[in-house]
Amino acid sequence: MEMELTALHWIYVVFIALIIGFMVKRRDTTLICIIGIFLLALVATGSLASSISGIFNSFIFAITELMSTILIISIIVAMSTVLTKSGINDVMIAPLAKFIKNPTLAFWVIGIVMMMISWFFWPSPAVALLGAVLLPVALRAGLPALGVAMAMNLFGHGIALSGDFIIQAAPKLTGDAASIPVGDVIAASIPLVITMGVVTTLSAFILLKRDMKLGRIKADNEGFVQDQTISENLLTLGQKKFFAIFIPIAFLLDVVALSILKLQGGDATALVGGTAVFILLILSLVAHKQQGLEKSTAYLIQGFQFGFKVFGPVIPIAAFFYLGDSGFNQIIGDYLPKTSLGIVNDLGAALAASVPLTKEIAAVTLTGIGAITGLDGSGFSGISLAGSVAKLFGTAIGGGTATLTALGQITAIWVGGGTLIPWALIPAAAICNVSPFELARRNLLPVTIGLAVTTIVAMFLI
């Protein structure tokens, strides 16, 4: 698996290190990302004009890729605003508030519900379904907005997506690449998914509780803009009760439709988003009567302002990391080696080709490959490479192909699918109105601990 690494690959590695370093130091990374984009384009094309244009084109590419997420978050926020302003939200959360009475219950209940829904419909639609309803309950129970985002993120984009037991898109990709049945990948992944999930979520919860006790994270409502909106006397109590029942039923019907029609990913998000738009329009017309038309537009504008405010800082870093995958050819051009599979996949293949083969080193290497290929923020683009490398290593050491395949899949999705890369975890961060960079920092230590323990467990299972 000899892979030709060029100056472009090494520039990318250097800037990854710089971005991670700046994040750890809690400094803004926008300038670093833009310089990285410029240098990659300059080295690739040798043209100053093309390099400058490449910065703008990379922003367009990133916005295009993220647009569906920006829209669903904006629409959900707009709907949440009218729910709170009309007082419907208070009626909706009253039954849940009686059950979720403290931060501990809030963290684990939200996480487990998120995981179960994500198994069937993937995490992004699940965030939209749960966030607007459960976030205010958790805040009132004393769990900070950052803790809510962590629970939804780790259980949804972490545990549920990395195993993908129901939809099986991830194990299908890795299994095909490793030339083993999907069932073998799923069976091998079960102990690893459990290990990773238990260790990571427990670590995250313990660290969160510690920082809450020390006052580093305050349990208040400052993290949620919509929760600060003062309820107005726009509806009668009967109307509030009606809509408090009608809205959950509407989203429950979405869940049924997703199951029957087998919708997932973008299609599932679109259905949830469209439902939220209709709810927003109906509530605006009923609550504001003659002013309903104007108010519906005002709520949408408010939601879009929120969405683009949250996503604005993420566009430059997303633009840089998209250059590590198929975005490079679309943004800069066909300047990589002919055998290249994309910068991050090339780096992963080079790592696999440069290490000796024992089962311990094979496990560590698959974790490294999964982490590297996850840096593009999708979590899925590199798992086929993980499967093919797992097959190679499994053949060389005489077994363990399924376990190695599962390990690479789990690592790639935990890193790139939405727990460490800032723009990949935006849905949970945006719904909770917390910084995606701060959420990524909070997840870094628990996920690292989880990956280390899971890698060690994999060594014994190979």
C-alpha positions in Angstrom: 0.0 0.0 0.0 2.8 2.4 -1.0 1.4 6.0 -0.9 3.1 9.0 -2.4 3.0 11.9 0.1 3.6 15.4 -1.3 4.2 18.8 0.1 0.4 19.3 0.2 0.0 16.4 2.6 2.7 17.7 5.0 1.2 21.2 4.9 -2.1 19.8 5.8 -0.6 17.9 8.7 1.2 21.0 10.0 -2.0 23.0 10.0 -4.0 20.3 11.6 -1.5 20.4 14.5 -1.7 24.2 14.6 -5.5 24.2 14.6 -5.7 21.6 17.4 -3.1 23.6 19.4 -5.0 26.9 19.0 -8.2 25.1 20.1 -6.6 23.7 23.2 -5.3 27.2 24.0 -8.8 28.6 23.5 -7.7 30.8 20.7 -9.7 31.5 17.5 -8.6 29.4 14.5 -10.1 31.4 11.7 -6.8 33.1 10.6 -4.9 29.8 10.8 -7.5 28.0 8.6 -7.5 30.7 6.0 -3.7 30.7 5.8 -3.8 26.9 5.5 -6.3 27.1 2.6 -4.2 29.8 0.9 -0.9 27.8 1.2 -2.5 24.6 0.0 -3.9 26.4 -3.0 -0.6 28.3 -3.7 1.5 25.1 -3.5 -0.9 23.2 -5.7 -1.5 25.8 -8.4 1.5 28.1 -8.2 -0.9 30.9 -8.9 -1.4 33.8 -6.5 -4.7 34.7 -8.1 -6.0 31.1 -7.9 -4.9 30.9 -4.3 -6.8 34.0 -3.3 -9.8 32.8 -5.2 -9.5 29.4 -3.5 -10.2 31.0 -0.1 -13.5 32.3 -1.3 -14.4 29.1 -3.2 -13.7 27.0 -0.1 -16.1 29.1 1.9 -18.8 28.6 -0.7 -18.1 24.8 -0.7 -18.3 24.7 3.1 -21.6 26.7 3.2 -23.1 24.5 0.5 -22.2 21.3 2.5 -23.5 22.7 5.7 -26.6 24.4 4.4 -29.1 21.7 5.3 -27.8 21.7 8.9 -27.9 25.5 9.0 -31.5 25.5 7.8 -32.8 22.8 10.2 -31.3 24.6 13.2 -32.6 28.0 12.1 -36.1 26.6 11.6 -36.2 24.7 14.9 -35.0 27.8 16.7 -37.7 29.9 15.0 -40.3 27.3 16.1 -38.9 27.2 19.6 -39.2 31.0 19.9 -42.9 31.1 19.1 -43.5 28.1 21.4 -41.8 29.9 24.3 -43.4 33.3 23.5 -46.9 31.8 23.4 -46.4 29.8 26.6 -46.9 26.4 24.8 -43.5 25.3 25.8 -44.3 25.6 29.5 -47.3 23.3 29.1 -45.3 20.8 27.0 -42.5 20.4 29.4 -44.6 20.3 32.6 -44.9 16.4 32.6 -41.2 15.9 31.8 -40.2 18.4 34.5 -41.8 16.3 37.1 -39.7 13.3 36.1 -36.4 15.0 35.3 -35.7 16.6 38.7 -31.9 16.9 38.8 -28.9 17.2 36.6 -28.0 13.5 36.8 -31.4 12.3 35.6 -31.4 15.0 32.9 -28.0 13.9 31.5 -28.7 10.2 31.4 -32.4 10.4 30.3 -31.6 12.8 27.5 -28.6 10.7 26.4 -30.4 7.4 26.4 -33.5 8.7 24.6 -31.2 10.4 22.0 -29.3 7.1 21.5 -32.5 5.1 20.9 -34.0 7.6 18.4 -30.6 7.9 16.6 -30.4 4.2 16.1 -33.4 4.3 13.9 -33.1 7.8 12.3 -29.5 8.9 12.7 -28.5 11.7 15.1 -29.2 15.0 13.2 -33.0 14.5 13.0 -33.0 13.2 16.5 -31.3 16.4 17.8 -34.0 18.5 16.1 -36.8 16.3 17.5 -35.4 16.3 21.1 -33.7 19.6 21.5 -36.6 22.0 21.5 -38.6 20.0 24.0 -36.0 18.5 26.4 -33.5 21.4 26.6 -35.7 23.7 28.7 -36.5 20.7 31.0 -32.9 20.0 31.6 -32.0 23.6 32.2 -34.7 23.8 34.9 -33.4 20.6 36.4 -30.0 22.3 36.8 -28.1 20.7 33.9 -26.1 23.4 32.0 -26.8 23.8 28.3 -23.3 22.5 27.6 -24.1 19.3 29.5 -27.3 18.8 27.4 -25.2 19.2 24.2 -22.7 16.7 25.5 -25.4 14.1 26.3 -27.1 14.4 22.9 -23.7 14.5 21.1 -22.0 11.6 22.8 -25.0 9.3 22.9 -26.2 10.2 19.4 -23.3 11.0 17.1 -21.0 8.8 19.3 -22.6 5.6 20.5 -25.6 5.3 18.1 -23.8 6.4 14.9 -20.6 4.4 15.5 -22.4 1.1 15.9 -25.2 1.9 13.4 -26.9 -1.4 14.3 -30.3 -0.7 12.8 -29.7 1.3 9.5 -26.3 -0.5 9.1 -24.8 2.0 6.6 -21.5 2.1 8.4 -20.9 -1.6 8.9 -21.9 -2.2 5.3 -19.2 0.2 4.0 -16.5 -1.2 6.3 -17.6 -4.8 5.8 -17.5 -4.5 2.0 -14.1 -2.9 2.1 -12.8 -5.8 4.4 -14.6 -8.5 2.3 -16.5 -9.8 5.3 -20.2 -10.0 6.0 -22.0 -7.1 7.6 -23.1 -9.4 10.4 -19.5 -10.1 11.3 -18.7 -6.4 11.6 -21.8 -5.8 13.8 -21.0 -8.8 16.1 -17.4 -7.7 16.5 -18.4 -4.1 17.1 -20.9 -4.8 20.0 -18.3 -5.2 22.8 -16.2 -2.3 21.4 -19.3 0.0 21.1 -20.3 -0.8 24.6 -16.8 -0.2 26.0 -16.4 3.1 24.1 -19.9 4.2 25.1 -19.7 3.4 28.8 -16.1 4.7 29.3 -16.7 7.9 27.4 -20.1 8.9 28.8 -19.1 8.1 32.4 -15.8 10.1 32.0 -17.7 13.0 30.5 -20.4 12.9 33.2 -17.8 12.7 36.0 -15.8 15.6 34.6 -19.0 17.6 34.0 -20.1 17.1 37.6 -16.7 18.0 38.9 -16.6 21.3 37.0 -20.2 22.1 38.0 -19.2 21.6 41.7 -16.1 23.8 41.3 -18.1 26.5 39.6 -16.3 26.2 36.2 -19.7 25.5 34.5 -22.7 27.2 35.9 -26.2 25.7 35.8 -28.3 28.5 34.5 -30.3 29.5 31.5 -27.8 31.8 29.9 -26.9 29.3 27.3 -30.3 29.2 25.7 -31.6 32.3 24.0 -35.2 31.0 23.5 -35.5 30.2 27.2 -35.1 33.8 28.1 -38.0 34.9 25.9 -40.8 36.2 28.1 -44.1 34.3 27.6 -46.9 36.5 26.4 -50.6 36.1 26.9 -51.2 35.1 23.2 -53.3 31.9 23.7 -55.9 30.6 26.1 -54.9 27.8 28.4 -57.1 25.5 26.3 -55.2 26.4 23.2 -51.9 25.9 24.9 -52.9 22.4 26.0 -54.2 21.6 22.5 -50.9 22.6 20.8 -48.9 21.0 23.6 -50.5 17.7 22.5 -50.7 18.4 18.8 -47.0 19.3 18.3 -45.5 16.1 19.9 -48.0 14.0 17.9 -46.9 15.8 14.7 -43.3 14.9 15.3 -44.3 11.4 16.4 -46.0 11.0 13.0 -42.7 12.1 11.5 -41.0 9.2 13.3 -43.6 6.8 12.0 -43.2 8.2 8.5 -39.4 7.9 8.7 -39.7 4.2 9.7 -42.3 3.3 7.0 -40.7 5.2 4.2 -37.2 4.2 5.3 -36.0 7.8 5.3 -32.6 8.7 6.8 -29.9 11.4 6.7 -30.9 14.4 4.7 -34.4 13.1 3.8 -35.2 12.6 7.5 -33.9 16.0 8.4 -36.0 17.6 5.6 -39.2 15.9 6.9 -38.6 17.2 10.4 -37.7 20.6 9.1 -40.8 20.9 7.0 -43.0 19.8 9.9 -41.4 22.5 12.0 -42.1 25.2 9.4 -45.8 24.2 9.3 -46.0 24.3 13.1 -44.3 27.7 13.1 -46.8 29.1 10.5 -49.9 27.6 12.3 -48.8 29.0 15.7 -48.0 32.4 14.3 -51.4 32.7 12.7 -53.3 31.5 15.7 -51.3 33.4 18.3 -50.9 36.7 16.5 -54.1 36.6 14.5 -54.1 39.7 12.1 -50.4 40.1 12.6 -49.7 36.4 11.9 -48.3 36.8 8.4 -45.8 39.4 9.5 -44.9 37.6 12.7 -44.2 34.3 10.9 -41.7 36.1 8.7 -40.2 37.8 11.8 -39.8 34.4 13.6 -38.1 33.0 10.5 -35.7 35.9 10.3 -34.9 35.5 13.9 -34.1 31.9 13.4 -31.9 32.5 10.4 -30.0 35.2 12.2 -29.4 32.8 15.0 -28.3 30.0 12.6 -25.8 32.1 10.7 -24.5 33.7 13.8 -23.7 30.2 15.2 -22.3 28.8 12.0 -20.3 31.9 11.0 -17.1 31.0 13.0 -17.3 27.4 11.8 -17.2 28.1 8.0 -13.4 28.8 7.8 -12.4 25.7 9.7 -14.9 23.5 7.8 -13.5 24.9 4.6 -10.0 23.9 5.5 -10.9 20.4 6.6 -13.0 19.8 3.5 -9.8 20.1 1.5 -8.7 16.9 3.1 -11.4 14.9 1.2 -13.2 15.3 -2.1 -13.5 19.0 -1.6 -9.8 19.5 -2.7 -10.5 18.7 -6.4 -13.7 20.7 -6.4 -12.2 23.8 -4.7 -8.6 23.9 -6.0 -8.5 21.4 -8.8 -6.9 18.1 -9.8 -3.4 18.6 -8.3 -3.0 15.6 -6.1 -1.2 12.4 -7.2 -3.2 10.2 -9.6 -3.3 7.4 -7.1 -4.6 9.8 -4.3 -7.8 9.0 -2.5 -7.8 12.4 -0.8 -5.3 13.9 1.6 -6.6 12.4 4.8 -7.0 8.9 3.2 -3.5 9.1 1.8 -2.1 9.9 5.3 -4.0 7.0 6.7 -2.7 4.6 4.0 0.8 5.9 4.5 0.6 5.2 8.3 -0.7 1.7 7.6 2.2 1.0 5.3 4.9 2.2 7.6 4.3 0.1 10.8 5.3 -3.5 11.6 2.5 -6.0 12.1 1.5 -7.4 15.5 -2.0 -7.5 16.9 -1.2 -4.7 19.3 0.3 -2.5 16.7 -2.5 -3.4 14.3 -5.1 -2.2 16.8 -3.2 1.1 17.6 -2.8 1.7 13.8 -6.5 1.1 13.0 -7.3 3.6 15.8 -4.9 6.1 14.3 -6.2 5.6 10.8 -9.8 6.0 12.0 -8.8 9.2 13.8 -6.9 10.6 10.8 -9.6 9.9 8.3 -12.3 11.3 10.6 -10.6 14.7 10.5 -12.7 15.7 7.4 -15.7 15.8 9.7 -18.0 13.3 8.0 -16.9 10.2 9.9 -17.9 8.0 6.9 -15.5 9.1 4.1 -12.5 7.1 5.6 -14.2 4.0 7.0 -13.8 2.1 3.7 -10.0 2.7 4.0 -10.2 1.4 7.6 -11.9 -1.8 6.3 -9.4 -2.4 3.6 -6.4 -1.9 6.0 -8.1 -4.2 8.6 -8.3 -6.9 5.9 -4.6 -6.4 5.2 -3.6 -6.6 8.8 -6.0 -9.4 9.6 -4.4 -11.5 6.9 -0.9 -10.7 8.0 -1.5 -11.6 11.7 -3.7 -14.5 11.0 -7.1 -13.3 12.2 -9.0 -10.4 13.9 -10.2 -8.8 10.7 -13.7 -8.2 11.9 -12.5 -6.7 15.2 -10.0 -4.4 13.5 -12.7 -3.3 11.0 -15.1 -2.5 13.8 -12.3 -0.6 15.7 -11.5 1.6 12.6 -15.2 2.3 12.0 -15.8 3.3 15.7 -12.8 5.5 15.8 -13.5 7.3 12.5 -17.1 8.0 13.5 -16.4 9.1 17.1 -13.7 11.5 15.8 -15.3 12.7 12.6 -19.0 11.9 12.9 -19.8 14.5 15.5 -18.0 14.5 18.8 -14.6 16.2 18.2 -14.6 18.0 14.9 -16.4 21.4 15.6 -18.6 21.6 12.5 -19.6 17.9 12.8 -21.1 18.5 16.2 -22.9 21.7 15.3 -26.5 20.4 15.4 -26.3 19.7 19.2 -24.2 22.8 19.9 -26.6 25.1 17.9 -29.8 23.7 19.4 -28.3 24.3 22.9 -26.8 27.6 21.9 -23.3 26.7 23.1 -20.0 27.1 21.2 -19.2 24.1 19.0 -15.5 24.7 19.8 -16.2 24.6 23.6 -18.3 21.4 23.1 -15.4 19.9 21.2 -13.0 20.8 23.9 -15.3 19.3 26.6 -15.5 16.1 24.6 -11.8 15.8 23.8 -10.6 14.2 27.1 -13.6 11.7 27.6 -13.4 10.6 23.9 -9.6 10.2 24.1 -9.9 8.1 27.3 -12.7 6.0 25.6 -10.6 5.4 22.5 -7.6 4.3 24.6 -9.6 1.8 26.6 -11.4 0.5 23.5 -8.2 0.0 21.7 -6.8 -2.0 24.6 -10.0 -4.1 24.7 -9.7 -4.7 20.9 -6.2 -6.1 21.4 -7.5 -8.9 23.6 -10.4 -9.6 21.2 -8.2 -10.0 18.0 
